[in-house]
């Protein structure tokens, strides 16, 4: 199992329930093939540059362990999720 970290920015205009549902969805995708180690909900932060006319975003960071195939599937599903504005998946073991 490899250690990974995914950081994603959720649309700030969503209701709190939809933000929580999006986080649970991502955790569910990870749990199917790996294990969620830690979830850090950072909350609303100012973006470095506007994304889709938004100046702020709802930041979430999840540390997880999984097989090397899971990040590809997670990346694919985050790309098609309309609630996620941006995301990045990092292999923490790779130096």
C-alpha positions as CSV (number, residue, x, y, z in Angstrom):
1,X,0.0,0.0,0.0
2,X,1.2,3.5,-0.9
3,X,0.6,6.7,1.0
4,X,-1.3,9.4,-0.9
5,X,-2.8,12.8,-0.2
6,X,-5.7,14.3,-2.1
7,X,-6.6,18.0,-1.8
8,X,-9.8,19.3,-3.4
9,X,-11.7,22.6,-3.5
10,X,-15.5,22.4,-3.3
11,X,-17.7,25.0,-4.8
12,X,-18.4,27.6,-2.0
13,X,-22.0,28.3,-3.0
14,X,-23.1,24.8,-2.1
15,X,-25.2,24.2,1.1
16,X,-23.3,22.6,4.0
17,X,-25.1,19.3,3.5
18,X,-23.9,19.0,-0.1
19,X,-20.3,19.9,0.9
20,X,-20.5,17.1,3.5
21,X,-22.0,14.7,1.0
22,X,-19.1,15.5,-1.5
23,X,-16.5,14.7,1.2
24,X,-18.3,11.5,2.1
25,X,-18.4,10.5,-1.6
26,X,-14.6,11.0,-1.9
27,X,-14.0,9.0,1.3
28,X,-16.3,6.3,-0.1
29,X,-14.3,6.0,-3.3
30,X,-11.1,5.7,-1.3
31,X,-12.6,3.2,1.2
32,X,-13.5,0.8,-1.6
33,X,-9.9,0.1,-2.5
34,X,-7.8,1.7,0.3
35,X,-8.0,3.2,3.7
36,X,-8.7,6.8,4.8
37,X,-6.0,7.8,7.3
38,X,-7.0,11.4,8.1
39,X,-9.5,14.0,6.9
40,X,-8.7,17.6,7.4
41,X,-11.5,20.0,6.5
42,X,-9.8,23.4,6.2
43,X,-13.0,25.3,5.3
44,X,-13.3,28.5,3.4
45,X,-10.1,30.0,2.1
46,X,-9.3,32.7,-0.4
47,X,-8.2,31.3,-3.8
48,X,-4.9,32.4,-5.4
49,X,-6.9,33.3,-8.5
50,X,-10.6,33.3,-9.4
51,X,-12.0,30.0,-10.5
52,X,-15.4,30.1,-12.3
53,X,-15.9,33.7,-10.9
54,X,-15.4,32.5,-7.3
55,X,-12.9,34.2,-5.1
56,X,-13.1,31.6,-2.3
57,X,-13.3,27.8,-2.0
58,X,-14.0,25.1,0.5
59,X,-10.7,23.2,1.0
60,X,-10.5,19.6,2.1
61,X,-7.3,17.4,2.5
62,X,-7.5,13.6,2.9
63,X,-4.5,11.4,3.6
64,X,-5.0,7.8,2.6
65,X,-3.3,4.5,1.7
66,X,-4.2,2.5,-1.4
67,X,-2.9,0.5,-4.3
68,X,-1.4,2.4,-7.2
69,X,-4.6,2.0,-9.3
70,X,-6.9,3.9,-7.0
71,X,-5.5,7.4,-7.7
72,X,-6.4,7.1,-11.4
73,X,-10.0,6.1,-10.6
74,X,-10.2,8.9,-7.9
75,X,-8.8,11.4,-10.4
76,X,-11.4,10.4,-13.0
77,X,-14.3,10.7,-10.6
78,X,-13.2,14.0,-9.2
79,X,-12.9,15.4,-12.8
80,X,-16.6,14.7,-13.5
81,X,-17.9,15.8,-10.1
82,X,-19.5,19.2,-10.6
83,X,-19.1,20.1,-6.9
84,X,-15.3,19.9,-7.1
85,X,-13.6,23.0,-8.7
86,X,-10.0,21.7,-8.5
87,X,-8.1,18.7,-7.1
88,X,-4.6,17.3,-6.8
89,X,-3.5,13.8,-5.8
90,X,0.1,13.5,-4.4
91,X,2.1,10.3,-3.8
92,X,3.7,11.0,-0.4
93,X,6.1,8.0,-0.7
94,X,7.7,9.3,-3.9
95,X,10.7,11.5,-3.3
